[in-house]
Amino acid sequence: MASKNPLKTYEVQIGDCSLRLKSSHNSTTLQEIVQVVEKQIRSSKAHNRTLSIQKTFALCCLNVAEELVCLKQALRRQMDQLESSTQSVFSELKSSSTSVAK
């Protein structure tokens, strides 16, 4: 049974907010996550400089969620196509092995 990574505490700055996060991710992964959020915050602020930090964070969450949902949908389509292709190959192999056996 694989053991879980222990939680580590990290101090991060996102927007104008200092946060203390507990994560099982290593610092490199957590920094990449923070950078994604920072990019979304900068993008939201660039489109409307008068947004409150709460609305900026909400828009950021919506943008990240949209990206996640779209990626999941694309992955599901690719998995469905792969499954269909795999089934076709199996059918062809089964058909050809039946023909050879006769």
Secondary structure in CASP SS format (residue, H / E / C, confidence):
PFRMAT SS
TARGET T0000
AUTHOR 0000-0000-0000
METHOD secondary structure of the structure
MODEL  1
M C 1.00
A C 1.00
S C 1.00
K C 1.00
N C 1.00
P C 1.00
L C 1.00
K E 1.00
T E 1.00
Y E 1.00
E E 1.00
V E 1.00
Q E 1.00
I E 1.00
G C 1.00
D C 1.00
C E 1.00
S E 1.00
L E 1.00
R E 1.00
L E 1.00
K E 1.00
S E 1.00
S C 1.00
H C 1.00
N C 1.00
S H 1.00
T H 1.00
T H 1.00
L H 1.00
Q H 1.00
E H 1.00
I H 1.00
V H 1.00
Q H 1.00
V H 1.00
V H 1.00
E H 1.00
K H 1.00
Q H 1.00
I H 1.00
R H 1.00
S H 1.00
S H 1.00
K H 1.00
A H 1.00
H H 1.00
N C 1.00
R C 1.00
T C 1.00
L C 1.00
S C 1.00
I H 1.00
Q H 1.00
K H 1.00
T H 1.00
F H 1.00
A H 1.00
L H 1.00
C H 1.00
C H 1.00
L H 1.00
N H 1.00
V H 1.00
A H 1.00
E H 1.00
E H 1.00
L H 1.00
V H 1.00
C H 1.00
L H 1.00
K H 1.00
Q H 1.00
A H 1.00
L H 1.00
R H 1.00
R H 1.00
Q H 1.00
M H 1.00
D H 1.00
Q H 1.00
L H 1.00
E H 1.00
S H 1.00
S H 1.00
T H 1.00
Q H 1.00
S H 1.00
V H 1.00
F H 1.00
S H 1.00
E H 1.00
L H 1.00
K H 1.00
S H 1.00
S H 1.00
S H 1.00
T H 1.00
S H 1.00
V H 1.00
A H 1.00
K C 1.00
END
